[in-house]
Amino acid sequence: KTKFARRLYDGVEEQVAARYPLKRLGEPSDVADLVAYLASDEAGWVTGQTVVVDGGLTLGESA
């Protein structure tokens, strides 16, 4: 729900959100939470990963 996304999905937000397994559009805080975790000591053993933050969209229709 960035400025760009608000304009892109204006008037069709519910229909777009319904396509996501989590049934909602992402918020900037969803990415910020991941960044905070990766920057924390708790992620000290996490290396060389690609983390997809897309609400499960790339899982496909069967998810």
Residue frames relative to the residue before (quaternion, step in Angstrom):
aa qw qx qy qz dx dy dz
K 1.0000 0.0000 0.0000 0.0000 0.00 0.00 0.00
T 0.1888 0.7632 -0.5787 0.2168 3.53 0.75 1.09
K 0.7054 -0.4173 0.3261 0.4711 3.60 -1.25 0.07
F 0.6472 0.5232 -0.3152 0.4561 3.57 0.96 -0.89
A 0.6988 0.4770 -0.2771 0.4553 3.58 0.79 -1.00
R 0.6088 0.5487 -0.3626 0.4435 3.60 1.00 -0.71
R 0.6753 0.4700 -0.2946 0.4861 3.59 0.95 -0.81
L 0.6528 0.5376 -0.3089 0.4351 3.56 0.97 -0.87
Y 0.7968 0.3047 -0.1314 0.5050 3.58 0.92 -0.93
D 0.2977 0.7816 -0.5013 0.2217 3.59 1.25 0.23
G 0.8330 0.1790 -0.1678 0.4959 3.55 -0.73 1.11
V 0.7689 0.2874 -0.1759 0.5433 3.61 1.21 -0.26
E 0.2584 0.8162 -0.4879 0.1699 3.58 1.25 0.33
E 0.6723 0.5036 -0.3125 0.4436 3.61 0.85 -0.89
Q 0.6587 0.5058 -0.3122 0.4613 3.58 0.97 -0.83
V 0.6569 0.4930 -0.3083 0.4800 3.58 0.98 -0.82
A 0.6577 0.5182 -0.3120 0.4489 3.60 0.88 -0.92
A 0.6152 0.5714 -0.3436 0.4207 3.60 1.05 -0.70
R 0.6238 0.5521 -0.3359 0.4394 3.62 1.18 -0.46
Y 0.6437 0.5181 -0.3164 0.4659 3.59 1.23 -0.40
P 0.5507 -0.6149 0.4402 0.3534 3.61 -0.97 0.74
L 0.6942 0.4540 -0.2835 0.4813 3.62 1.05 -0.65
K 0.3674 -0.7887 0.4292 0.2423 3.59 1.37 -0.01
R 0.7025 0.3455 -0.2975 0.5465 3.56 1.04 0.78
L 0.4948 -0.6157 0.5134 0.3354 3.53 -1.28 0.36
G 0.5580 -0.6252 0.4362 0.3278 3.52 -1.14 0.60
E 0.2994 -0.7168 0.6068 0.1683 3.50 -1.28 0.57
P 0.6241 -0.5228 0.4020 0.4190 3.61 -1.13 0.43
S 0.6217 0.5594 -0.3449 0.4261 3.60 1.06 -0.66
D 0.5603 0.5907 -0.3979 0.4228 3.62 1.15 -0.45
V 0.6802 0.4448 -0.2732 0.5147 3.58 1.00 -0.81
A 0.6371 0.5431 -0.3284 0.4374 3.58 0.96 -0.85
D 0.6304 0.5342 -0.3364 0.4517 3.60 1.00 -0.75
L 0.6507 0.4982 -0.3166 0.4777 3.59 0.99 -0.78
V 0.6416 0.5210 -0.3223 0.4616 3.58 0.94 -0.87
A 0.6499 0.5149 -0.3178 0.4599 3.58 0.93 -0.87
Y 0.6448 0.5098 -0.3229 0.4692 3.58 0.97 -0.81
L 0.6918 0.4873 -0.2895 0.4474 3.59 0.80 -0.98
A 0.6813 0.4706 -0.2812 0.4851 3.58 1.14 -0.59
S 0.6066 0.5849 -0.3476 0.4112 3.59 1.25 -0.25
D 0.6505 -0.5018 0.4062 0.4000 3.53 -1.34 0.23
E 0.5777 0.6091 -0.3689 0.3990 3.60 1.15 -0.57
A 0.7085 0.4252 -0.2536 0.5029 3.60 1.17 -0.50
G 0.2917 0.8157 -0.4619 0.1902 3.56 1.26 0.32
W 0.7144 0.4168 -0.2466 0.5051 3.60 1.17 -0.46
V 0.5399 0.6037 -0.3997 0.4294 3.59 1.32 0.02
T 0.1279 0.7901 -0.5872 0.1207 3.57 -0.68 1.12
G 0.8783 0.1457 -0.0813 0.4481 3.54 -1.22 0.59
Q 0.4508 0.6963 -0.4471 0.3348 3.57 0.96 0.79
T 0.2384 -0.6898 0.6563 0.1914 3.50 -1.31 0.49
V 0.1019 -0.8079 0.5800 0.0230 3.56 -0.54 1.16
V 0.2248 -0.7769 0.5787 0.1047 3.55 -0.64 1.15
V 0.0795 -0.7854 0.6138 0.0045 3.56 -0.68 1.13
D 0.3312 0.7675 -0.4764 0.2727 3.57 0.25 1.29
G 0.5614 -0.6403 0.3808 0.3604 3.58 1.16 0.45
G 0.6616 -0.5238 0.2971 0.4468 3.56 1.23 0.41
L 0.3622 0.7711 -0.4716 0.2276 3.61 1.25 0.03
T 0.7094 0.4604 -0.2775 0.4558 3.60 0.91 -0.82
L 0.4883 0.6428 -0.4448 0.3881 3.60 1.23 0.05
G 0.4771 -0.6851 0.4206 0.3552 3.57 1.20 -0.50
E 0.7428 -0.4461 0.3026 0.3971 3.50 -1.38 0.12
S 0.6811 0.5236 -0.3021 0.4131 3.61 1.02 -0.65
A 0.4981 0.6802 -0.4214 0.3343 3.59 1.25 -0.18
